[in-house]
Amino acid sequence: MDGSSLGLRRQLVDYLRREGHLRDDRVAAAFIDVPREAFLPEHAERYGLDAVYRDDAIVTRRDPRSGLPLSSSSQPAIMAKMLEMLAVEDGQRVLEIGAGTGYNAALLDRLAGGGQVTSVEIDGEAAAEARNALREVGASVRVAVGDGRSLTPAVGAPFDALIVTASTETIPRAWHDQLVPGGRLVVPLRLCSLAFSIQVVVALRKVAHGFDTVAVTPGGFMALRGATSATDGAVPRLVAHQATAEPGVDSPLLELTGPALAGLDRRARQRLVVTALGFARRADMDLGPCAAPWALASYATLALPVERLVQVLRARPPADGAYALGVLDAGDGSLAALSTAPSGARLEGYGGRGAERVLAQAVERWTLAGRPGVDRLSVTVRYGGELPHAWR
């Protein structure tokens, strides 16, 4: 085994090919050409060169108050897929939203050849570090500090291709305006405001008044930072705690979030907590192995009325702390929850039968349709003169 940087790059490319994540020879050549450690010097120093070339996402920045990740070097597997979906050609002009470490921009620079790559980063310190790393590997990428949603200040449209390295619920019209007719956009799209993990990566083609689907693949990214979009907002949340022996310290038992909570009064919320904690449990159905859990979760999220959805998180069995997609029925006060994992899917019913029936019907439709994966998803974006904001 060759432990040099070049040897490890070749091993990574071989791995990505074997796993079916990488097919394009030009993208493979870019991965071999660009040293990832130049963009992750601290990680390489602390954990060694081998760690840099594992097929892992590597967190590079965290919120100093919450400790939550703010930025990362994406997993090479999804980077390869997204670069292939973008289909950059030599000489093209490419715009990237979210420079991060600069590694993806360096790969884009190799793919664009005699073209030009511009990357927009909201974090000024991260942008400066990315510039230095890009200069070190000889990439002629322009890194601008700005808001990736609104693209202010202006970055010099038009571009042939645009790639976004963070997830969003909407496609800002500013992105449409940046592209040439027929230009391609690749972006991680969150399918539902209440379930952050339900995401797909979509490749879209610019048409006269919006975008049409080119391709879809599974993938998940941190949220795009910047100005909030028109659909962003506080999602109703309900939390139940259990008192502990330590004064002032409570143990969380249950958390429900989602649009379905908005119309419930105090008494209805109290009844819902009792129901969700399992005191009114009436059904527990094992739906069998689920080879693509994100496909079922995505299908159910899109098939069910958003105003009836909640996300369920319980700190005790049967959910073992895992998130589940829930449905409420205001008529009989019932709750149903769908939990998915590689080991299998499970449907739980609480209270009456109304919510359970609705969720079971969605699962049945997915099964009868042949258990379609997210690659069967179609996304259409259209903009209207009266709606200058993004909508989907």
FENNORRA-V668380 format. One record per residue. SS is DSSP state (2 for helix, 1 for strand, 0 for the rest). PSI is psi as a letter, one per 30 degrees, with the letter a starting at -180 (none if undefined). NEAR is the number of other ideal C-beta (glycine too) atoms within 10 Angstrom. Layout:
SS,PSI,NEAR
SS,PSI,NEAR
//
This chain:
0,k,6
0,j,10
0,g,11
0,l,9
2,e,16
2,e,11
2,e,13
2,e,20
2,e,21
2,e,16
2,e,15
2,e,22
2,e,21
2,e,12
2,e,16
2,e,21
2,e,13
2,e,9
0,f,11
0,g,9
0,f,20
0,k,23
0,f,12
0,k,15
2,e,8
2,e,15
2,e,25
2,e,20
2,e,14
2,e,22
2,e,21
2,e,14
2,e,15
0,k,23
0,j,21
2,f,24
2,f,19
2,f,21
2,f,27
0,h,21
2,e,14
2,e,9
2,e,19
2,e,19
2,e,10
2,e,9
2,f,13
0,l,12
2,e,18
2,e,12
2,e,14
2,e,23
0,g,24
0,l,14
0,i,15
0,k,14
0,k,18
1,j,19
1,k,14
1,f,18
1,k,15
1,l,13
0,k,9
0,f,7
0,e,6
0,f,8
0,g,7
0,k,9
1,k,13
1,f,19
1,l,20
1,l,19
1,j,22
0,l,23
0,k,18
2,e,23
2,e,19
2,f,20
2,e,25
2,e,26
2,e,25
2,e,23
2,e,23
2,e,20
2,e,22
2,e,23
0,h,18
0,k,26
0,l,14
0,k,11
0,f,11
0,l,22
1,k,21
1,k,25
1,k,29
1,k,27
1,j,28
0,i,24
0,e,29
0,b,26
0,f,26
0,f,30
2,e,27
2,e,25
2,e,29
2,e,27
2,e,25
2,e,26
2,e,25
2,e,22
2,e,23
2,f,23
0,c,12
0,g,7
0,a,19
1,k,17
1,k,28
1,k,22
1,k,29
1,k,24
1,k,28
0,f,21
0,j,17
2,e,10
2,e,10
2,e,21
2,e,20
2,e,13
2,e,21
2,e,25
2,e,19
2,e,13
2,e,24
2,e,26
2,e,14
2,e,14
0,g,18
0,g,11
0,k,22
0,i,11
1,k,24
1,k,15
1,j,23
1,k,17
1,k,15
0,a,18
1,j,17
0,f,28
0,e,22
0,f,14
0,h,22
1,k,13
0,l,11
0,k,10
0,g,18
0,h,14
0,l,17
0,l,13
1,l,24
1,f,21
1,k,27
1,k,25
1,k,27
1,k,25
0,g,28
0,l,21
1,l,20
1,l,25
0,f,19
0,l,20
0,j,23
0,k,26
2,f,18
2,e,18
2,e,28
2,e,20
2,f,12
2,f,24
1,l,22
1,l,14
1,k,9
1,f,9
1,l,23
1,k,24
1,k,26
1,k,24
1,k,26
1,k,23
1,k,23
1,k,20
0,f,20
0,k,22
0,f,17
0,f,22
0,j,22
0,e,16
0,f,13
0,j,22
1,l,22
1,l,23
1,k,23
1,k,24
1,k,23
1,k,27
1,k,16
1,k,22
1,a,14
0,e,7
0,g,11
1,b,18
1,k,25
1,l,13
1,k,14
1,e,16
1,l,17
1,k,21
1,l,20
1,l,16
0,l,21
0,k,17
0,l,23
0,l,20
1,k,14
0,k,23
0,l,15
0,a,20
0,k,12
0,k,8
0,l,19
0,f,13
0,f,13
0,l,13
0,l,8
0,k,6
0,k,14
0,k,16
1,k,13
1,k,17
1,k,13
1,k,19
1,l,13
1,k,12
1,k,10
0,l,10
0,f,5
0,k,8
0,k,6
0,g,6
0,k,9
1,l,12
1,k,11
1,k,14
1,e,16
1,k,20
1,k,18
1,k,24
1,k,23
0,l,25
2,f,18
2,f,25
2,f,19
0,e,9
0,g,11
0,k,17
0,a,7
2,e,7
2,e,8
2,e,14
2,e,14
2,e,13
2,e,15
2,e,26
2,e,16
2,e,14
2,e,20
2,f,28
2,f,16
2,g,16
2,f,10
0,h,16
1,k,15
1,f,13
1,k,14
1,j,12
1,k,15
1,j,9
1,g,16
1,l,9
0,k,11
0,j,19
0,f,10
0,i,17
2,e,16
2,f,19
2,e,21
2,e,23
2,e,24
2,e,27
2,e,25
2,e,24
2,e,19
2,f,13
2,f,14
0,l,19
0,k,10
2,f,13
2,f,12
2,g,18
1,k,22
1,l,27
1,k,24
1,k,24
1,j,18
1,k,23
0,g,15
0,l,14
0,l,8
0,f,14
0,f,19
0,h,10
0,g,10
0,l,13
1,k,20
1,l,21
1,k,26
1,l,29
1,k,27
1,k,29
1,j,20
0,f,15
0,e,9
0,g,11
0,g,19
1,l,24
1,k,27
1,k,28
1,k,24
1,j,24
1,k,23
1,k,22
1,l,12
0,f,10
0,f,9
1,l,14
1,k,20
1,k,20
1,k,20
1,k,23
1,k,23
1,k,25
0,b,24
0,a,18
0,f,15
2,e,20
2,e,27
2,e,23
2,e,14
2,e,18
2,e,25
2,e,19
2,e,12
2,e,21
2,e,18
2,e,10
2,e,12
2,e,17
2,e,13
2,f,8
0,g,10
0,g,8
0,h,14
0,k,14
0,l,18
2,f,21
2,f,12
2,f,13
0,k,19
0,k,8
0,k,18
0,k,11
1,k,23
1,k,13
0,k,19
1,l,10
0,f,6
0,f,5
1,i,11
0,f,12
0,l,11
0,k,20
0,l,17
0,none,16
//
